[in-house]
Amino acid sequence: MTAFYIPGVSGAPSVVERTYGEMRRQIELELGSRPNIHRIAALWIRREGTDCITEVGLPDPVRGGTVLAIFDLGSHQPFVVWRHADDGTSTGVREVLGHHAYSVTVFDA
């Protein structure tokens, strides 16, 4: 397994935790529901008719751009992928996915 990280965020663990907390709050503001605290490393899910693995630190298999975080809004609620834009101009692109996943891999605690 892999220790929790956010690509491009360096420094003390408190910096990474603070950044993750800010990302969770932003998702809550936009969608009206706060993501749970599970730190998802990878998600095996069907997107746009294709089974794929979306993984933190790798390019998004459907949209491009590095995946920065994956959020779970809870049971029967969608997952949200936060990534860089495929042209690298933005770090705040978010995509709401479905709520059915074949497999969810979490970071080491």
N, C-alpha and C positions, 0 to 999 in steps of 0.2 A: 504494500500500500504506500501511498504518498502522503507526506505531511501537508497540511492545509497551506495554500498560498494563493495570491492573486497576481497573475502575470503583470510585470511592470511596477509592482508596489514592493519596495524594499525598505529595509530598516528593521527596527525592533518588532517583535510579535505584536506589541500594542498598536503599532501603526497599521499593520495588516488588519487587526481586529476592528480598529476604529473605521477604517475604510470599508470593511465588510458591513459594519453596522450602518454606515451612511448609505450604502447601496440598498440594504434591506429597507431602510426608511424611505428611500426614493421610490422603490417598488410599491410600498404601501401607499404613498401619496398618489401615485399614478393609477393603481388598480383597486385601492380601497381595502386591501387585505395584506397583512404583514406576512412575509414568507416565514416558514418555520426555520429554526436554527440549524437544521441539518446542512452540513457543508458538503455539497454534491461535487464529486470529482468527475463523474462521467454518467451519461444517460444514454441507454440504448432505447431508441424510440422510432416510431414511424413518422416521417416528416415528408409532406408533399408526395405521398405514395411510395416512398423509399425508406427501407429500414436502414438506420445509420446510428453511429455512435458519436455523440457530441461530448467533447472532453475539454476540460479547463486546460489552457495552455496550448491547445492545438487550433488550427484553422477550423471554423465552423464548416461542417461538411455540406451544408446547403447554401449558405449565404457568403462564406468567406469571412475573413477577419478573425483575429485571435479571440477565443472564448475566454472571458475574464472570470465569469461566475455563472453558476446554474442555481436557480432558486426553485423551491417547492412551496406552493401556496397551501398545501394541505390535501387531505383526502377529497377526492373528486374535484379538485381544483387544478388549474394548469401549472405547468412548469414554465419558468421564464429563463431565457438565455440572455446574458449580458455580454456583449462582445464589442470589439473594435469594428468600425465600418470596414468593408472590404477594400476600400481605397486608403485606409489608415488615417483618415482625417478626423475621426471621432472615436472616443472611447465609451460613448454612452448609448450605443444602439441596443435596444432591448426588443426581444421577440417573445410573444406569448405562444406557447405550444399547447398541445392537448394534455390531458391528465393521465392517459394510459401510457405506461412505459413497460418495456419488457424487463428491463433491469436498471437499477440505480446503484451506482458505486459511490460510497462516501469517502471522504478523506479520513486518514487516521485521526483519532481523537487526541 
